[in-house]
């Protein structure tokens, strides 16, 4: 049996961890703010910050951002992390803040 014809399996590594983490910190935070803003527009409507809905939206930022931070290491490279998170930001922000 020849192993040359079998497809090469990708192994997740911690290479480029700084690029992946910086993408998740910067673009992940912007994506989190956009998601909570969209959630406010679609589900709750205009809310007062001290209301229950406003507090829910404010405190939901942390779990969403942690989810993005913890999943950023699943990208194959730092460049892919930057590209995919930038594309997600470009896709969601026009719905949150229409010009």
N, C-alpha and C positions, 0 to 999 in steps of 0.2 A: 504494500500500500504506500502510495506516495503522499507525502504531506504537502507537497508543493501546490497541488491543485485545490487543497482545502482553503476556505477563506480565512484570512487572518482575523483572529478575535481581538476586539479592543479591550484593553485593560485600563480601568480607571486608576489614575495616579494623582499625586499631589503636586505635579509639575505645574508651574504657572499659577500657584495658589494666590499670589499677591494680585495678579491681574483679575482672577476670578472674584476674589473677595472685594477688590475695589469696585468692580462693576456692580456687585450686589449691594455694596454700601451706597454708592452714589445713585446708580440707575434704579436699584431696588427700592430705595427710599422714595424716589420720584414716582415710581410705579405704585407704591403703596399709597401715597397721597392721592394719586389719580383714582385708584380703586375705591378708596373710602369716599372720595368726592363723587364718584359715579354712583356709589351705593346711597349716598345722601340724596342725590338728584332723583334716582329711580325709585327708591323705596320710601324714604322718609319725607322728602320735600325740604323746604327751608326749615331749619331747626335752630333753636336757641342753644348756645353752647352749654348752658347749665341744665338743660333738660335731660331726660333719660336717654333720648335718642342721640343727642349731642355727645353725651358721655360714652355711649356705646360706640359711636364712630371714633371718638378720640382714643378710647382704649383698644379698639380693634386694629389700630395702626401697628402696635408692637407684635402681635401674633402673625400678622400678614408679612411684616418685614422679616421676622425670624424665619418664616417659611421660605422666603426668597433667599435669605442669607444661608440657610442650611442646604438649599438645593443648588446653590451656585456651583458647587464642586462636582456636579454631575455633568457639566459641560466638558467637552473634549479639550478645549483650549480657552485661554483668556480672551482671545479675539472673538470666539463664538459667544462667550458670555456677554461681552460688550455688544456684539451685533444683535443677539436675540433680545436682550433687555432693552436696547435702544429701539428696536422694531416694536416691541410691546408698548413702550412709552409713546412712540409715534402713532400707534394704532389707537390708544385709549385716550390720550389727552384731547384730541378734537371733540370728543363726546363730553368731556368734563368742562372744557373751557372753549366754547365755540366762538370764533371770531366774528 
